[in-house]
């Protein structure tokens, strides 16, 4: 893996370093998760302690759980009626608008049982909607009845039980039952009678004035508003309401009766639960924000509910254009990031749906455990699964027995909101810091790589591919006082030393030629004088060997000085238009005269090939190519000199038949001091011939290359020179 990392650029490595910074927000996220667990556990402990405290206050107060009393927003068991607190006094005028505040508590009756219809029953023919409430010293009841046939009281009939009616069954604390009948001869004020147990005849001839009732017709039946003084329904009293339907005005027979109590026989009417001021006062004093407290009796019936799980947020004042204009660019950017994060992150909902405080019974498993005497705390989802509710409960005891339980509920959304705000703030800060660090590292990496690339380019341009030093110093602006500066200064020092050594090597041929010419001239002249003075020594083998050695030394010195001075000489020479095929033909004719016994062939392209050149240098280049071809040609094989056009270049190729190119030097054939020829007494192979060819080709802005022939054994050396503008046109 580490070997693979070495292949990355510095920019990539710095990018990986920046990405490694993402570990910090990852650690922060896990920290926030652990903090959430810690806070939730603390919230559970606090709620359980709160439930314990409330239970301690309510211990040994059994009167608070009297089955005859209740509290606002609490319903009794199924056969009980609950009187809801009204926010206003009800006007007995048949208008339902006074009941708007408690409409959600209405109960519907369509058959013998609450909310149950028989298969053959038609609710549109006869059904009942009932609401019971209280305000100050009065108990109110609203009856909205669907009735397909409205039958009023016939004043000529003695029996009261012969028209549509409302019956009230009142059970006094001593168990005595009283029967009240409400009838109407026409819409408006209704008559209330205390009647016998057959609901037919009044016990006295006068109406009951304490009861007030008002009737109004509707398009689907009729509506009745009833008012009863609260002192009539005293402590431990029970009451039941019955709606009776008469459809035939002739027979006046009772067709249907609906009861607000499951005790259809009417022998045990339901209980009306009214406020227990003492319990309500205690619970309101224990009310906590964003918490809901439930009081359950031992039958898991809800006795009291205080508080709520939601907090009503303050609506922020809208910003004016002036205020918005004064907000800084950084703040607007911060708010923009916040908005995008709100869309990406899961924000805890401010509102959710949960169990209504209107429920009458809480059969949850946790409450069964608590009512057995075991305190308990756990989490449960809300009804819509948008929030987690923490539920803590503690049993309430009196006289050694469990009378009920205190349940404290609280949403964990407050903690989740804090966690969300923490994650959001941490994310925003991390993003900003990450972008800032990324920008700084990008600038640093860009600057570093630019300096390295500049140092690389300068170093590459300071030395030619052959190793000749062109620039001795790297500009000081490239290496300030840091590690790269030290590297630049080291390279400058190396180039300076290498340049001095290169100059020494370049000057060595001239120095050798100057120093060796005099001794060679002395030796050469001495040999000539010896040959003159001793005529018989002319054919002496040792004299011939000495003469050949002096000749070879002079050729070596000539080649060395030629290669060393050629590049400098080329800079001062001018070019002229040259017709390449004609010049090649002329040169080849001369080679035929100078190389007797060697066959030369020319293959010139049709048409002129004009280049900008120096004919003398072309002749020098061709001399080297022909000399190489002659040395490595097999006896009796021709040497081919070919000219042709290739796009905008003129190509000169020299082909011979002989040995192929050695693989180990094929890519260095045109470098100086590279040779693979055979050494003999007449030729010296210093590896400078093709190097001179390359210098002359580059002088003409061309290139030179060599490769093995495809049509025969041998080598083909080609020089490509750009055509003149006239030839290209």
C-alpha positions as CSV (number, residue, x, y, z in Angstrom):
1,X,0.0,0.0,0.0
2,X,2.8,2.4,0.9
3,X,4.5,1.7,-2.4
4,X,1.2,2.6,-4.2
5,X,1.0,5.8,-2.2
6,X,4.4,6.9,-3.5
7,X,3.0,7.1,-7.0
8,X,0.6,9.9,-6.1
9,X,1.4,13.5,-6.8
10,X,1.9,16.0,-4.0
11,X,-1.5,17.5,-4.8
12,X,-3.1,14.1,-4.4
13,X,-1.3,13.4,-1.1
14,X,-2.4,16.8,0.3
15,X,-5.9,16.1,-0.8
16,X,-5.9,12.8,1.1
17,X,-4.6,14.8,4.1
18,X,-7.6,17.1,3.8
19,X,-10.0,14.2,3.5
20,X,-8.4,12.8,6.6
21,X,-9.8,15.8,8.5
22,X,-13.3,14.3,8.0
23,X,-12.4,12.1,10.9
24,X,-13.0,15.1,13.2
25,X,-16.7,15.6,12.3
26,X,-17.2,11.8,12.4
27,X,-15.8,11.8,15.9
28,X,-18.0,14.7,16.7
29,X,-21.1,12.9,15.4
30,X,-20.4,9.9,17.5
31,X,-19.8,12.1,20.5
32,X,-23.2,13.8,20.0
33,X,-24.8,10.3,19.7
34,X,-23.2,9.2,23.0
35,X,-24.2,12.6,24.5
36,X,-27.8,12.0,23.4
37,X,-27.9,8.6,25.1
38,X,-26.5,10.1,28.3
39,X,-29.1,12.9,28.2
40,X,-32.0,10.6,27.5
41,X,-30.9,8.4,30.4
42,X,-30.7,11.5,32.6
43,X,-34.2,12.5,31.4
44,X,-35.5,9.1,32.3
45,X,-34.1,9.3,35.7
46,X,-35.5,12.8,36.2
47,X,-39.0,11.8,35.1
48,X,-38.9,8.7,37.4
49,X,-37.9,11.0,40.2
50,X,-40.7,13.4,39.3
51,X,-43.2,10.6,39.3
52,X,-42.0,9.4,42.6
53,X,-42.3,12.9,44.1
54,X,-45.9,13.3,42.8
55,X,-46.8,9.9,44.0
56,X,-45.4,10.8,47.5
57,X,-47.7,13.9,47.5
58,X,-50.7,11.8,46.6
59,X,-50.0,8.9,48.9
60,X,-52.6,8.2,51.7
61,X,-55.2,10.5,50.0
62,X,-57.8,8.0,48.9
63,X,-60.5,10.7,48.8
64,X,-58.8,11.9,45.6
65,X,-59.8,8.7,43.9
66,X,-63.4,8.8,44.9
67,X,-65.2,7.1,42.0
68,X,-67.9,9.8,42.2
69,X,-65.6,12.6,41.3
70,X,-63.5,13.5,38.3
71,X,-61.4,16.3,36.9
72,X,-61.5,18.4,33.7
73,X,-60.6,16.6,30.5
74,X,-61.1,13.1,32.1
75,X,-63.8,10.6,31.2
76,X,-65.1,7.8,33.4
77,X,-65.7,4.3,32.5
78,X,-67.9,3.3,29.6
79,X,-71.2,3.7,31.2
80,X,-70.3,7.1,32.8
81,X,-71.1,10.5,31.4
82,X,-68.5,13.3,31.6
83,X,-69.4,16.9,32.0
84,X,-66.9,19.0,30.1
85,X,-66.1,22.5,31.3
86,X,-67.7,25.1,29.1
87,X,-66.0,28.3,28.5
88,X,-69.3,30.3,28.3
89,X,-72.9,30.2,29.4
90,X,-75.2,28.3,27.1
91,X,-78.2,30.3,25.7
92,X,-81.2,27.9,25.4
93,X,-82.2,29.0,21.9
94,X,-81.5,25.9,19.8
95,X,-78.4,27.4,18.3
96,X,-75.4,25.0,18.5
97,X,-72.8,27.7,18.2
98,X,-72.5,28.0,22.0
99,X,-71.1,24.4,22.0
100,X,-68.2,25.0,19.7
101,X,-65.6,24.6,22.5
102,X,-66.7,21.1,23.3
103,X,-67.9,19.8,20.0
104,X,-64.9,17.4,19.8
105,X,-66.2,15.6,22.9
106,X,-69.6,14.7,21.3
107,X,-70.7,11.1,21.6
108,X,-72.9,9.3,19.1
109,X,-75.5,6.6,19.7
110,X,-77.2,4.6,17.0
111,X,-78.3,1.4,18.7
112,X,-78.7,-0.5,21.9
113,X,-74.9,-0.1,22.6
114,X,-72.6,2.9,22.4
115,X,-71.2,3.3,18.9
116,X,-72.8,0.0,17.8
117,X,-75.4,-0.4,15.0
118,X,-77.4,-3.4,14.3
119,X,-77.2,-4.7,10.7
120,X,-80.9,-3.9,10.0
121,X,-80.8,-0.5,11.6
122,X,-80.8,2.7,9.5
123,X,-79.0,5.6,11.4
124,X,-80.7,8.2,9.2
125,X,-84.1,7.2,10.6
126,X,-83.1,7.6,14.2
127,X,-79.8,8.4,15.9
128,X,-78.5,10.6,18.7
129,X,-75.6,12.9,19.3
130,X,-75.0,14.0,22.9
131,X,-72.8,16.4,24.7
132,X,-72.8,17.1,28.5
133,X,-71.1,20.1,30.0
134,X,-71.1,22.4,33.0
135,X,-70.7,26.1,33.6
136,X,-70.8,27.7,37.0
137,X,-73.8,26.2,38.9
138,X,-75.5,24.5,35.9
139,X,-75.2,21.3,34.1
140,X,-76.0,21.5,30.3
141,X,-76.9,18.8,27.8
142,X,-77.2,19.0,24.0
143,X,-79.2,16.4,22.0
144,X,-79.1,16.4,18.2
145,X,-81.5,13.7,16.9
146,X,-81.8,12.4,13.4
147,X,-85.6,11.6,13.0
148,X,-87.3,10.9,9.8
149,X,-90.7,11.6,11.3
150,X,-91.1,14.3,14.0
151,X,-94.2,13.8,16.2
152,X,-95.2,16.5,18.8
153,X,-97.3,16.1,22.0
154,X,-101.0,16.0,21.6
155,X,-102.4,18.2,24.4
156,X,-105.7,16.3,24.3
157,X,-104.1,13.0,25.3
158,X,-103.6,12.3,28.9
159,X,-100.6,10.0,28.4
160,X,-97.4,11.9,28.1
161,X,-95.6,8.9,26.6
162,X,-97.1,9.4,23.1
163,X,-94.7,11.7,21.2
164,X,-91.0,12.2,20.6
165,X,-89.4,12.8,24.0
166,X,-86.3,12.9,26.1
167,X,-86.3,10.8,29.3
168,X,-84.1,11.5,32.3
169,X,-83.5,8.7,34.8
170,X,-82.0,10.1,38.1
171,X,-80.7,7.8,40.8
172,X,-80.3,9.5,44.1
173,X,-77.5,8.6,46.6
174,X,-80.0,6.6,48.6
175,X,-80.8,4.5,45.5
176,X,-84.2,6.0,44.8
177,X,-85.0,6.5,41.1
178,X,-86.7,9.6,39.7
179,X,-88.2,9.7,36.2
180,X,-88.3,13.0,34.3
181,X,-90.0,13.4,30.9
182,X,-89.3,16.2,28.4
183,X,-91.9,16.8,25.7
184,X,-92.9,19.6,23.3
185,X,-96.2,20.5,21.6
186,X,-94.3,22.7,19.2
187,X,-90.8,24.1,18.6
188,X,-89.5,26.3,21.4
189,X,-89.8,25.9,25.2
190,X,-90.4,22.3,26.3
191,X,-92.3,20.9,29.3
192,X,-90.5,18.8,32.0
193,X,-92.6,16.5,34.1
194,X,-91.8,14.2,37.1
195,X,-93.6,11.0,36.0
196,X,-94.2,7.5,37.2
197,X,-92.0,4.6,36.4
198,X,-94.1,3.8,33.3
199,X,-93.3,7.2,31.8
200,X,-97.0,8.0,31.2
201,X,-98.5,10.1,33.9
202,X,-97.1,13.1,35.9
203,X,-96.9,12.7,39.6
204,X,-98.3,16.2,40.0
205,X,-100.0,18.4,37.5
206,X,-97.3,21.1,37.3
207,X,-94.1,21.3,35.2
208,X,-90.7,21.0,36.9
209,X,-89.4,24.6,36.8
210,X,-85.8,23.8,37.8
211,X,-85.3,22.0,34.5
212,X,-85.1,24.2,31.3
213,X,-85.2,22.8,27.8
214,X,-85.5,24.3,24.3
215,X,-86.3,22.5,21.1
216,X,-85.5,23.6,17.5
217,X,-86.3,21.7,14.3
218,X,-83.6,20.9,11.8
219,X,-83.5,19.5,8.3
220,X,-82.6,16.1,9.6
221,X,-84.7,16.1,12.8
222,X,-84.5,18.3,15.9
223,X,-82.2,19.7,18.5
224,X,-82.7,20.0,22.2
225,X,-80.7,22.1,24.7
226,X,-81.2,21.2,28.4
227,X,-80.1,23.0,31.6
228,X,-80.2,21.4,35.0
229,X,-79.0,22.9,38.3
230,X,-75.9,21.1,39.6
231,X,-77.4,20.8,43.1
232,X,-80.1,18.6,41.7
233,X,-77.5,16.0,40.7
234,X,-75.7,15.7,44.0
235,X,-72.8,13.7,45.3
236,X,-72.9,10.0,44.2
237,X,-76.0,10.7,42.0
238,X,-76.3,8.9,38.7
239,X,-78.2,10.0,35.7
240,X,-79.2,8.5,32.3
241,X,-80.6,10.1,29.2
242,X,-82.9,8.4,26.7
243,X,-84.2,9.6,23.4
244,X,-87.5,8.1,22.4
245,X,-88.9,8.0,18.8
246,X,-92.6,7.9,17.9
247,X,-93.1,7.7,14.1
248,X,-96.9,7.1,13.7
249,X,-99.0,10.1,14.8
250,X,-102.1,7.9,14.8
251,X,-101.1,5.0,17.0
252,X,-98.4,7.0,18.8
253,X,-96.6,3.8,19.5
254,X,-92.9,4.0,20.5
255,X,-90.8,2.8,17.6
256,X,-87.2,3.2,19.0
257,X,-85.4,4.3,22.2
258,X,-81.7,5.2,22.4
259,X,-79.8,5.4,25.8
260,X,-76.6,7.2,26.7
261,X,-75.9,4.3,29.1
262,X,-75.3,0.7,28.2
263,X,-77.8,-0.3,31.0
264,X,-80.7,-0.3,28.5
265,X,-83.1,-1.5,31.2
266,X,-82.7,1.9,32.9
267,X,-82.3,0.3,36.3
268,X,-78.7,1.6,36.7
269,X,-78.1,4.9,35.0
270,X,-74.6,6.1,34.3
271,X,-72.6,8.4,36.5
272,X,-71.8,12.0,35.6
273,X,-68.2,12.9,36.7
274,X,-67.7,16.5,37.7
275,X,-64.6,18.4,38.8
276,X,-62.5,17.4,41.9
277,X,-61.1,20.8,42.8
278,X,-58.5,19.5,45.2
279,X,-56.9,17.0,42.8
280,X,-57.0,19.6,40.0
281,X,-55.3,22.2,42.2
282,X,-52.5,19.7,43.2
283,X,-51.9,18.7,39.6
284,X,-51.9,22.2,38.2
285,X,-49.2,23.1,40.8
286,X,-47.1,20.2,39.4
287,X,-47.5,21.1,35.8
288,X,-44.1,21.2,34.0
289,X,-43.4,22.6,30.5
290,X,-43.4,20.0,27.7
291,X,-44.5,17.3,30.1
292,X,-47.8,15.6,30.6
293,X,-48.9,14.1,33.9
294,X,-51.5,11.3,34.0
295,X,-53.3,10.1,37.2
296,X,-54.7,6.6,36.8
297,X,-56.8,4.7,39.3
298,X,-56.3,1.0,40.0
299,X,-58.6,0.1,37.2
300,X,-56.3,2.0,34.7
301,X,-59.0,4.6,34.2
302,X,-57.8,8.1,33.6
303,X,-58.5,10.4,36.5
304,X,-56.6,13.5,35.6
305,X,-54.4,14.8,32.8
306,X,-52.2,18.0,33.1
307,X,-49.8,19.6,30.7
308,X,-48.9,18.9,27.1
309,X,-46.0,17.4,25.2
310,X,-45.6,20.3,22.8
311,X,-44.1,23.7,23.2
312,X,-45.7,26.6,21.3
313,X,-42.7,28.3,19.6
314,X,-42.6,32.1,19.6
315,X,-43.2,33.4,16.1
316,X,-40.2,35.5,15.1
317,X,-40.8,39.0,13.9
318,X,-40.4,39.4,10.2
319,X,-37.2,41.2,9.2
320,X,-37.6,44.4,7.2
321,X,-35.7,45.0,4.1
322,X,-33.4,47.5,5.9
323,X,-32.6,45.0,8.6
324,X,-31.9,42.3,6.0
325,X,-29.7,44.7,4.1
326,X,-27.6,45.3,7.1
327,X,-26.9,41.6,7.6
328,X,-23.3,40.9,6.6
329,X,-22.3,38.6,3.8
330,X,-20.9,36.1,6.2
331,X,-24.2,35.9,8.1
332,X,-26.2,35.4,4.9
333,X,-23.8,32.7,3.9
334,X,-24.1,31.0,7.3
335,X,-27.9,31.2,7.0
336,X,-27.8,29.7,3.5
337,X,-25.7,26.8,4.7
338,X,-28.2,26.4,7.6
339,X,-31.1,26.2,5.2
340,X,-29.4,23.5,3.1
341,X,-28.5,21.5,6.1
342,X,-32.1,21.7,7.4
343,X,-33.1,20.1,4.1
344,X,-30.4,17.4,4.4
345,X,-30.4,16.6,8.1
346,X,-33.4,15.0,9.9
347,X,-34.8,17.8,12.0
348,X,-36.9,16.7,15.0
349,X,-40.6,17.6,14.4
350,X,-42.1,20.4,16.5
351,X,-45.5,18.8,16.3
352,X,-46.5,15.2,16.3
353,X,-49.6,13.1,17.0
354,X,-49.9,11.2,20.3
355,X,-52.5,9.8,22.6
356,X,-55.3,12.3,23.2
357,X,-55.9,13.5,26.8
358,X,-59.5,12.7,26.2
359,X,-59.0,9.0,26.5
360,X,-60.8,7.3,29.3
361,X,-58.6,4.2,29.7
362,X,-54.9,3.5,29.4
363,X,-54.4,-0.3,29.0
364,X,-50.7,0.0,28.2
365,X,-48.6,-2.9,29.5
366,X,-46.3,-0.6,31.4
367,X,-49.2,0.7,33.5
368,X,-50.2,-2.8,34.4
369,X,-46.7,-3.3,35.8
370,X,-46.7,0.0,37.7
371,X,-50.1,-0.8,39.2
372,X,-48.6,-4.0,40.5
373,X,-46.3,-1.9,42.6
374,X,-43.1,-1.7,40.4
375,X,-41.9,1.7,39.3
376,X,-41.1,1.7,35.6
377,X,-39.6,3.9,32.9
378,X,-39.4,3.2,29.2
379,X,-39.6,4.7,25.7
380,X,-42.4,4.4,23.2
381,X,-43.1,6.0,19.8
382,X,-45.7,8.5,19.3
383,X,-48.8,7.5,17.3
384,X,-47.4,8.8,14.0
385,X,-43.8,7.5,14.8
386,X,-42.4,11.1,14.5
387,X,-41.2,11.3,18.1
388,X,-40.1,9.2,21.0
389,X,-42.0,9.5,24.3
390,X,-40.4,8.8,27.6
391,X,-42.9,7.3,30.0
392,X,-42.1,7.1,33.8
393,X,-44.6,5.8,36.3
394,X,-44.8,5.3,40.1
395,X,-47.6,3.7,42.1
396,X,-49.8,5.7,44.5
397,X,-50.5,3.9,47.8
398,X,-53.0,4.4,50.5
399,X,-53.5,2.3,53.6
400,X,-51.0,-0.2,52.3
401,X,-52.9,-0.7,49.0
402,X,-52.2,0.7,45.5
403,X,-54.9,3.2,44.7
404,X,-53.5,4.3,41.4
405,X,-50.4,5.5,39.5
406,X,-48.7,8.7,38.5
407,X,-47.5,8.7,34.9
408,X,-45.2,11.4,33.7
409,X,-44.6,11.6,29.9
410,X,-42.1,13.8,28.1
411,X,-40.9,13.9,24.5
412,X,-37.2,13.3,23.9
413,X,-37.5,15.9,21.0
414,X,-36.0,18.6,23.3
415,X,-32.8,16.5,23.5
416,X,-33.0,15.6,19.8
417,X,-33.4,19.3,19.0
418,X,-30.3,20.1,21.0
419,X,-28.5,17.2,19.3
420,X,-29.7,18.5,15.9
421,X,-28.5,22.0,16.7
422,X,-25.2,20.7,17.9
423,X,-24.7,18.5,14.7
424,X,-25.8,21.4,12.5
425,X,-23.5,23.9,14.1
426,X,-20.7,21.4,14.2
427,X,-21.3,20.6,10.5
428,X,-21.4,24.2,9.5
429,X,-18.2,25.0,11.4
430,X,-16.5,21.9,10.1
431,X,-17.5,22.7,6.5
432,X,-16.2,26.3,6.8
433,X,-13.0,25.1,8.5
434,X,-12.7,22.3,6.0
435,X,-13.1,24.7,3.0
436,X,-10.7,27.1,4.6
437,X,-8.1,24.4,5.2
438,X,-8.7,23.0,1.8
439,X,-8.2,26.4,0.2
440,X,-5.0,27.0,2.2
441,X,-3.6,23.5,1.4
442,X,-4.6,24.0,-2.3
443,X,-2.7,27.3,-2.4
444,X,0.2,25.7,-0.6
445,X,0.2,22.6,-2.9
446,X,-0.2,24.7,-6.0
447,X,2.6,27.0,-4.9
448,X,4.8,24.0,-4.0
449,X,4.2,22.1,-7.2
450,X,4.7,25.2,-9.3
451,X,8.0,25.8,-7.6
452,X,9.0,22.1,-8.0
453,X,7.9,22.2,-11.7
454,X,9.8,25.4,-12.3
455,X,12.9,23.9,-10.7
456,X,12.4,20.8,-12.8
457,X,12.0,22.7,-16.0
458,X,15.0,25.0,-15.3
459,X,17.2,22.0,-14.5
460,X,16.0,20.2,-17.6
461,X,16.8,23.2,-19.7
462,X,20.1,23.8,-18.1
463,X,21.6,20.5,-19.5
464,X,21.2,19.2,-23.0
465,X,20.3,15.5,-23.6
466,X,24.0,14.9,-24.3
467,X,25.0,16.2,-20.9
468,X,26.3,19.7,-22.0
469,X,25.6,22.4,-19.5
470,X,23.8,25.4,-20.9
471,X,23.0,27.3,-17.7
472,X,25.4,27.3,-14.7
473,X,23.0,28.9,-12.2
474,X,19.3,28.6,-11.3
475,X,17.6,32.1,-10.8
476,X,17.5,33.0,-7.2
477,X,13.8,33.6,-7.3
478,X,13.3,29.9,-7.7
479,X,15.0,29.0,-4.4
480,X,14.1,31.2,-1.5
481,X,15.3,30.3,2.0
482,X,13.5,26.9,2.6
483,X,14.1,23.3,1.8
484,X,13.4,23.8,-1.9
485,X,15.8,26.7,-1.8
486,X,18.4,24.4,-0.4
487,X,17.8,22.0,-3.2
488,X,18.0,24.8,-5.8
489,X,21.3,26.0,-4.3
490,X,22.6,22.5,-4.3
491,X,21.6,22.0,-8.0
492,X,23.3,25.4,-8.8
493,X,26.5,24.3,-7.2
494,X,26.3,21.0,-9.0
495,X,25.7,22.8,-12.4
496,X,28.6,25.1,-11.7
497,X,31.0,22.2,-11.1
498,X,29.6,20.2,-14.0
499,X,29.9,23.3,-16.3
500,X,33.5,23.7,-15.4
501,X,34.2,20.1,-16.1
502,X,32.3,20.3,-19.4
503,X,34.3,23.3,-20.5
504,X,37.4,21.4,-19.6
505,X,36.3,18.4,-21.7
506,X,35.2,20.7,-24.6
507,X,38.6,22.4,-24.6
508,X,40.6,19.2,-24.4
509,X,40.5,18.4,-28.2
510,X,42.0,21.8,-29.0
511,X,44.5,21.5,-26.2
512,X,45.5,18.0,-27.3
513,X,45.7,19.1,-31.0
514,X,47.9,22.0,-30.0
515,X,50.1,20.0,-27.7
516,X,50.4,17.0,-30.0
517,X,50.8,18.7,-33.3
518,X,54.4,19.8,-32.6
519,X,55.7,16.3,-31.6
520,X,53.8,14.7,-34.5
521,X,55.3,17.2,-36.9
522,X,58.7,16.4,-35.5
523,X,58.1,12.7,-35.8
524,X,56.7,13.1,-39.3
525,X,59.5,15.3,-40.5
526,X,62.1,12.9,-39.0
527,X,60.6,10.0,-40.7
528,X,60.6,11.8,-44.0
529,X,64.2,12.9,-43.6
530,X,65.2,9.3,-42.6
531,X,63.5,8.0,-45.8
532,X,65.4,10.7,-47.8
533,X,68.8,10.0,-46.2
534,X,68.4,6.2,-46.4
535,X,66.7,5.4,-49.7
536,X,66.8,1.7,-49.0
537,X,64.6,2.1,-45.9
538,X,61.6,3.1,-47.9
539,X,60.2,-0.4,-47.9
540,X,61.1,-1.1,-44.4
541,X,58.2,-2.6,-42.5
542,X,58.9,-0.7,-39.2
543,X,59.1,2.6,-41.1
544,X,55.7,2.0,-42.7
545,X,54.1,1.2,-39.4
546,X,55.5,4.4,-37.8
547,X,54.2,6.4,-40.8
548,X,50.8,4.9,-40.5
549,X,50.7,5.5,-36.7
550,X,51.5,9.2,-37.3
551,X,48.8,9.4,-39.9
552,X,46.2,7.9,-37.6
553,X,47.1,10.3,-34.8
554,X,46.6,13.2,-37.2
555,X,43.2,11.9,-38.3
556,X,42.2,11.4,-34.6
557,X,43.2,15.0,-33.8
558,X,41.3,16.2,-36.8
559,X,38.1,14.4,-35.9
560,X,38.3,15.6,-32.3
561,X,38.7,19.2,-33.2
562,X,36.1,18.9,-36.0
563,X,33.4,17.6,-33.6
564,X,34.4,20.1,-30.8
565,X,34.3,23.1,-33.1
566,X,31.5,22.2,-35.4
567,X,28.6,23.4,-33.2
568,X,30.2,26.8,-32.6
569,X,31.1,27.1,-36.3
570,X,27.5,26.3,-37.4
571,X,26.2,29.3,-35.4
572,X,28.1,31.7,-37.7
573,X,27.2,30.2,-41.0
574,X,24.5,31.3,-43.4
575,X,22.0,29.2,-45.4
576,X,21.0,29.4,-49.0
577,X,18.4,27.6,-51.2
578,X,19.7,24.3,-52.4
579,X,18.1,21.8,-54.8
580,X,18.7,18.6,-52.9
581,X,18.4,15.9,-55.7
582,X,20.9,17.8,-57.9
583,X,23.3,18.3,-55.1
584,X,23.1,14.6,-54.1
585,X,23.7,13.5,-57.7
586,X,26.9,15.7,-57.9
587,X,28.1,14.4,-54.5
588,X,27.6,10.8,-55.5
589,X,29.6,11.3,-58.7
590,X,32.5,12.4,-56.6
591,X,32.2,9.4,-54.3
592,X,32.4,7.1,-57.4
593,X,35.7,8.6,-58.3
594,X,37.1,8.5,-54.7
595,X,35.9,5.0,-53.9
596,X,37.0,2.8,-56.8
597,X,35.4,-0.6,-56.8
598,X,32.3,0.5,-54.7
599,X,29.0,0.7,-56.4
600,X,26.7,3.7,-55.6
601,X,23.1,4.1,-56.7
602,X,20.9,7.1,-56.5
603,X,17.1,7.1,-56.1
604,X,15.9,10.7,-56.4
605,X,12.2,11.7,-56.2
606,X,10.6,13.4,-59.2
607,X,10.5,17.1,-59.1
608,X,12.7,19.6,-57.1
609,X,13.2,19.3,-53.4
610,X,14.5,22.7,-52.3
611,X,15.8,23.3,-48.8
612,X,17.5,26.1,-46.9
613,X,21.0,24.8,-46.3
614,X,24.8,25.2,-46.4
615,X,26.2,23.0,-49.2
616,X,29.5,22.5,-47.4
617,X,27.8,21.2,-44.3
618,X,25.6,18.9,-46.4
619,X,28.7,17.6,-48.0
620,X,30.3,17.1,-44.6
621,X,27.2,15.2,-43.4
622,X,27.0,13.1,-46.5
623,X,30.7,12.3,-46.2
624,X,30.1,10.8,-42.7
625,X,27.1,8.8,-43.9
626,X,28.9,7.4,-47.0
627,X,32.0,6.7,-44.9
628,X,29.9,4.7,-42.4
629,X,28.1,2.9,-45.2
630,X,31.4,1.9,-47.0
631,X,33.0,0.6,-43.8
632,X,30.0,-1.6,-42.9
633,X,29.1,-2.8,-46.4
634,X,29.8,-6.3,-47.6
635,X,32.0,-6.6,-50.7
636,X,30.2,-6.5,-53.9
637,X,27.0,-4.9,-52.5
638,X,25.8,-1.4,-53.6
639,X,25.3,1.7,-51.4
640,X,21.9,3.4,-52.1
641,X,21.5,7.2,-51.7
642,X,17.8,8.0,-51.8
643,X,15.9,11.4,-51.6
644,X,12.2,11.7,-51.2
645,X,9.5,14.1,-49.9
646,X,7.6,13.2,-46.7
647,X,4.9,15.9,-46.1
648,X,6.8,19.2,-45.5
649,X,10.2,17.5,-45.1
650,X,12.9,16.3,-47.5
651,X,14.5,12.9,-46.4
652,X,18.0,11.8,-47.3
653,X,18.6,8.1,-46.8
654,X,21.8,6.0,-47.1
655,X,21.3,2.3,-47.3
656,X,23.9,-0.5,-47.2
657,X,24.0,-4.2,-46.9
658,X,25.9,-5.6,-44.0
659,X,25.6,-6.3,-40.2
660,X,22.5,-5.1,-38.3
661,X,22.5,-2.5,-35.6
662,X,23.5,-3.8,-32.1
663,X,20.6,-3.6,-29.8
664,X,22.5,-2.3,-26.8
665,X,23.5,1.0,-28.6
666,X,20.7,1.4,-31.1
667,X,19.1,4.2,-29.0
668,X,22.4,5.9,-28.5
669,X,23.8,5.7,-32.0
670,X,23.9,9.5,-32.6
671,X,25.5,10.3,-29.2
672,X,29.2,11.2,-29.0
673,X,31.9,8.6,-28.3
674,X,29.6,5.7,-29.3
675,X,31.1,3.2,-31.8
676,X,30.7,-0.4,-32.8
677,X,33.0,-0.5,-35.8
678,X,36.1,-2.7,-36.4
679,X,39.5,-1.1,-35.6
680,X,42.1,-1.3,-38.3
681,X,45.2,0.6,-39.2
682,X,43.6,3.0,-41.6
683,X,40.4,3.9,-39.8
684,X,39.7,5.1,-36.3
685,X,36.3,4.7,-34.8
686,X,35.8,7.4,-32.1
687,X,32.0,7.4,-32.4
688,X,31.9,11.0,-33.7
689,X,30.7,10.5,-37.3
690,X,27.0,10.1,-36.6
691,X,27.3,12.7,-33.8
692,X,28.4,15.2,-36.5
693,X,25.5,14.0,-38.7
694,X,23.1,14.8,-35.9
695,X,24.6,18.2,-35.2
696,X,24.3,19.2,-38.9
697,X,20.7,17.8,-39.0
698,X,19.8,19.9,-36.0
699,X,21.5,22.9,-37.6
700,X,19.0,22.5,-40.4
701,X,16.1,22.1,-37.8
702,X,15.8,18.4,-38.8
703,X,16.3,15.0,-37.2
704,X,18.3,11.9,-37.9
705,X,17.6,8.3,-37.1
706,X,18.8,4.8,-38.1
707,X,17.1,1.4,-38.3
708,X,17.7,-2.1,-39.8
709,X,16.5,-2.5,-43.4
710,X,13.3,-4.5,-44.1
711,X,14.1,-5.5,-47.7
712,X,17.6,-6.9,-47.0
713,X,20.3,-7.3,-44.3
714,X,21.8,-4.0,-43.5
715,X,21.1,-0.5,-42.1
716,X,19.3,2.5,-43.3
717,X,20.3,6.0,-41.9
718,X,17.8,8.8,-42.7
719,X,18.1,12.6,-42.2
720,X,14.9,14.7,-42.4
721,X,15.2,18.4,-43.2
722,X,12.3,20.8,-43.6
723,X,11.6,22.1,-47.1
724,X,11.8,25.7,-48.0
725,X,8.7,27.8,-48.1
726,X,8.7,27.8,-52.0
727,X,8.7,24.0,-52.1
728,X,5.9,23.8,-49.5
729,X,3.8,26.2,-51.5
